[in-house]
């Protein structure tokens, strides 16, 4: 079984299977965390997707050494949840013109 660091290294070399393995390893955990933050299944799915899109885009920036990727992924998920909350509160305060 590969470590998270090995999977990220392989993914950076173009091995999409390595990223898929990282996703499979943490998707359930991140989804549960996302649901705990969002309290909505659809929003939790969106947060899961955004978290792993960010991970894919920032693979070269991920610095967790030989430890688990889970804290980095959960932190990324939390940041996306905060952005989602902000955007929902902004949209909730925009009046709709009935005309």
Beta strands, then each sheet from edge to edge (+ up, - down):
end
